[in-house]
Amino acid sequence: MKQSKLSLLLEILMVSAKLGLTSFGGPIAHLGYFHDEYVRRRKWLDEQAYANLVALCQFLPGPASSQVGIGIGVMRGGLLGGILAFVGFTTPSVVMLILFALILKGMDIGNAGWIHGLKIVAVAVVAHAIWGMAQKLTPDLSRKAIALLALICTLLWQTAYTQVSVILIAAVAGFIIYKGQKEDSITVIQVPLTRGFGVICLGLFFGLLIVLPILRELTASSWVAMLDSFYRSGSLVFGGGHVVLPLLEREFVPSGWLDKEAFLAGYGAAQAVPGPLFTFAAYIGAVVDGWAGGLLATFAIFLPAFLLVLGTLPFWVSINRNPNISGAVMGVNAAVVGILISAFYDPIWTSTILAPIDFAFAALLFSMLAYWKLPPWVIVVIGVIGGYLLSLIV
């Protein structure tokens, strides 16, 4: 029986909301949660389609995990599906951080035991996702070598443009090595967006970058100033939420919008809540101008991500269908595996596995996920309880 449009959209909203409530650990961990939910469990798209979408979002500035979620929503339910996927995934952390700003900003939760337990959950989830992707996307020695080189480069040269450069080099290498070859099963990604619509979105993206600073100078409106600051921050950041946090500090603390203590309190809260780290903007906006400021900040910082995904997806699909560059796509997918392993080590592993007992707990959670096939939300609950108990023991 064919699923109705309304039930399809409600499913997108509910699934993304569940992920928004349980996806802890930052952008790379989110990709692990997405992989488990959308690829393994629901089979909304296969390994290759998921890897292609992740590769595209690694090219783009902005919150990569949120862009992947938007892209999956668009593939599943069109433009409205993309909006609902974003709303579901983002709303829980936005609400929590606005409440932190209004009520709880003086609390120190960054060192709570249950927070450390959630970080260990992220280790298990990301390891599980990388394991599955590596088996599919690096089946031969050449692609294993591309993944290894991508891993080494992104670990040793951590600059804003390293990931993009590595992906471009991997595309060239894949084109040369696999020219004329095709994957055993070519993935056809269906995106119900036209190229014309994509051009409009890209035009809006660049137009707002030009127009908003001019409007800021011409008006004395604090809301226009906030809109410009958050939009620019969301437009020019490569590397995800961990990179945007210091950028926002430079944008808002020296200018006097909020003091350093308030910023650090929000930083701790952002690490404690699930969902995208870009929702830290909601905290800053709420400190500056209440709940309405929090909503404006959220809209402004995520708008570039939306416009870029909607603008590039129609062209990306056409590129993937071109048989002459299938080798380049194979190289890019292998590089994505290496990039994910690099991000798994730093910052996830280095900031989480601090003692042998942490590693033992992570191995237990990984086994529950990989071998006992427990759903991620169960792993999250066990991680919270186990992290609290470990804080009492150690």
N, C-alpha and C positions, 0 to 999 in steps of 0.2 A: 504493500500500500504506500502510495506516494505521500511524503510528508508535506503538510500544508505550509504556506509561507509564514503564517503567524507562529505555528509551533516550531518551525525551523529557527526563526528569530528569537523566540523565547528560549530555545535550547542554547543558542549562542550566548545569550545574556546570562543564563544560569551557570553554564560551564565556565565562562570567563569570570563570573563573580566568585565561584568556588576557588578558582585559581588565585583571584585577587585576595582571598581570605587566607590562603594556605601557602602561597609562594614566597618564602623567605630566602634571604641570602644574596640579593643583588642580581644584576642582569644576566650573568652566565648561569646562575642557579635557575632563574626564570625559564631560560631556554631548556633546561633539563626538565622542569615541570611541564612545560608546553609539549615537549617531545613525548613524555610519558602519557599525557592526557590526549593530545590531538593525534599523534602518530600511532603509538602502541595500543591504546585502549579504544579510541573512537574511530581510528583509521579515516579521518577526514582528509588526510593527505599522506603520501608515502615518504620514505626516507629521502629519496632524491628531491622531491618537491620541497620538503622541509629544509633540506640543506641548501637548495637554491635560494629559498626565501631568506634564510639566515645570511647567506653570502651577500645578497642584495642589501640587507639592512646593515651589514658590516661596512659597506661602502658609504652609506648615508650618515650625515651628522644626526645627532639626536639619540633618544633612548632606544637602543636596538631591540630589547625584549618587547617593549610596547609596540614598536613598529612591526615586529614579527606577529604579535597578537592581532594587530589591526589587519595585516595582510591575510592572515588565516580567516578572520571574520569576513573580509571582502570576498575571498575565494568561496566561502561557504554560503554567504547570504547577500552579496552585493554591497553597495555603499552603506546601506542601513545595517547590514551585518557587521561591517567594519566599525561603525560607530558604537553599536551595542557591545562588541567585543572589547572596545576601549573603555566604555563606561563601566562594564562589569569588572574588568581587571583593575581599574584605577580608583573607582569610588571608595572601596573600603579604606585604603591608605589615606586618601584625601580627607575623609571624614575623621579618621583617627588623628591625623596630624593637625587638623584645624582644632579639634578638641584639646590636643596637647597644648597648642598655642594659647587657647582661651582659658584652660583650667590647670593643666598639669605641667606647664613648662619648667617649673622649679624642681621637678622630681628627677633623681638620678637613676635611670633604668639601664644605662649602657652596660653595667657590669653584672646584671642579674644572671643567676644561674640558668634560668630557662631560656634567656637570650642565647647563651653559649650552646645550649642544646639545639636550638634552631639552626645555628651555624653548622653544627655537626650534621644535621639533617640535610643541609645544602650540599655538604661534601658527598654524602651518599647518593643524592639525587643526580648531581652533576656527573659523578663517576659512572652511574648507570646509563645516563644519556650518551656520554662520550663512548662508552663501551659499545652500545648498539650502533651508533653512527659510524664508528671506526670499522666495524665488521662489514658494513655495507659499502662505505665510500672509499676505503683503502684496501681493496682486495688483492692488489698486486704490489710488487716490489717498488715500482716507479712511484705509485701514489703514496706508498708508505714513506718513501724518501721525501716527497714533496711535503707531506704532513710533518715529518721530522724537521726539515729545514724551516718550515713556518713556525714550529714550536720554538726552535733555537733563536730565530730572529726576533720573535715577539717577546721572548724572555730577556734577551740581552740588549735590545735596542727599543726601549719603551718610550716612544715619542707619539705625538698626536696622529702622525700619518703613517706609522709603521704598519698597522693592519691593512690599510688601503694599499700601500706599496707591496706588501707581501702577497695580497690577493691578485694584484695586477701581474706580478712576476709569475705567480703560480698559473695564471691564465695563459701567459705566453708559453710557459713550459709545457702545460697540458696540451696546448694547440700544436706544439712541435712534436711531442711524443705520441699523441693519440690522433693526429690528423688523419681523417678518413675513417677512423673507427667510431663505433657507436656503442652506447651502453646496451646491455642485453635487453633492458626494458626502458624505453624512452618515456619519461613522464610528461604528459600533456597537462599543463596547469590552465585551468579555466578561470579567467578573471573577467567579470561582467562590466568592464569599464572600457571606454573607447580611448583611442589616442588623443582625440580632440579634447576630451575631458581631462586627460593627463596633462596636456599642454596648458589648459586653463589653471590647473592646480599649481604647476611649476611657475607659471606667470605670477600667480598670487604670492607664492613663496618669495620670489625675488622682489616683487613689487613692494610687499610689506617691509622687507629689509631696508628699502630705500625711503619709503614714505613715512614710516613711524618715527625715525629720528628727526625728520623735518617737522612733523606735527608736534613733537615734544618741544622743539625750539619755539614754535609759533604759539603754543598754548602754555598755560601755567598749570594744567591739570595734573594732579598727582597720579590719576588713573592712567592717563596717556603715558606718563613716565614709567609707571610699573609695566604697562603693556609692552612698551619698547624694550625695557631691560630684560624682561622674562622671554620675550620673543627672540631677541638677539642671543640670549644665552642658550635657548633651545635650538637655534639655527646653526651655531658655530662650534658645537661641542662634538668631538669624535671620541668614542670610548665609553659612552654610557654614563650612568648616574654617579659613579665614583669620581668622574672627572668634573661633572657640573657642580658638585658641592663646593670645591674651592673657588670655582669661577663665580658662583653666587656670593660667596664670602667677599671677594674683591669688589663685586658690584654693589653690595648693599651695606656692608659694615663701615668702610671708610666714609661713605656718603652720609652716614648718620641715620639711615632708615631703621636700623636696629643695632644694639650693642653686641659686643663679642660674646658676652655671657649668654644672651638670649639665642645667638646663633648656635653656640655649642650645645645648649640644651636641646634645641631642635635637631641638631646633628645626631645626638644620641637617640632621640625619638625616631628619626628616620631609619636608623639601623634596626630598630626594634619592631617596626611594623612590616607586614607583608606588602607585596606589590612593588611598583617601580620607584626607584630612588628619586626620580624627577618630581615626585609629589612633595618633596621637601619644599618646593616652591609654594605649596598650599600653606605650609607652616609660616613661611616668611610673609606671605600676603596677609595671613590672619593676624600676625603680630603687628603689621603696619596699619591695616585697615579692617580688622574684624573678619567675620566669616565671608562677607562679600569680597573683600580683598583676597581671601584665600581661593575663592572660586575663580576670580579674575586671573590670578597668578597661574592657577592650574590650566585654564584655557590658553593663556598666552604661551606658556612654556611647551605645551604639547601640540599647539597648532602647527608649528613647522614640521614636526614628525608626521602628522596627518597629511599635510599637503605634499610632502616628499614621497610618502608611500603611494598615495593615490596618483601622483604624477608620474612615478617611474614604473609601477607595476605593469601597465599595458605594454610598455616598450620592453621590459624585462622578459615578459612572456614571449614576445616575438623573437627576441634574441635566442631564447632557449629552444625555440622550434627550428632554428636554422641548423641544418645538419653539418654545415661547414665549421661551426665553432663548438660542436659537442665535446671535442677534446679539451677546449679551454674550460668548459663548464666542469668537466671531470677533474681538471687540475685545481680549479677554484674550490670544489667540494672537498678535495683532499686537504687543501690549505686550511679550510674552516675547521677540520678536525684538529690540526696542529694548533690553531689559534685558541680553540676551546680548551685544549689540554694546558696551554700556557696560562690562560686565565684561571683554570682550575687550580693550578699551583699557586699563582699569585694574582688576586689576593685571597682566594677562598681557603686553600690549604694552609698557607703561612700564617693566617690570622686566626685559624680555628684549631688545628691539631697541635696543641701545645704540650701534650704529655702522652705517655703510652696509653693511659686509660681513654683519652679522646680517640685515639686510633682504634682501640678495641671497640668502643661504642659505635664509631663510624662503620667498622666492618660488620657489626651486628645489624645496623640499619640497612646497609647495602644488601646483605644477605636476605633480609626480610623483603626488600623491594625486588631484587633480581631473581631469587630462587623460590621464595615462598609466595611471591606475587601479591603481596599486600598493597592496597591502594595508597597513594601518597598522603592522603589526609590522616591515615592511621600512623604512618611514619612520623608525621608532624606531631601528633599527640604524644607518641612514645618519646620523641625527641624532647618535647617540653618537659615531660615528667622526668625523663632520664637526666636532662641537664640540671634540673633542680636538685635531684638526688645526688648527682656528682658534686654539686657545689657544697653539699652538706658533708660529703665524705672527704673531699680534698682540702 
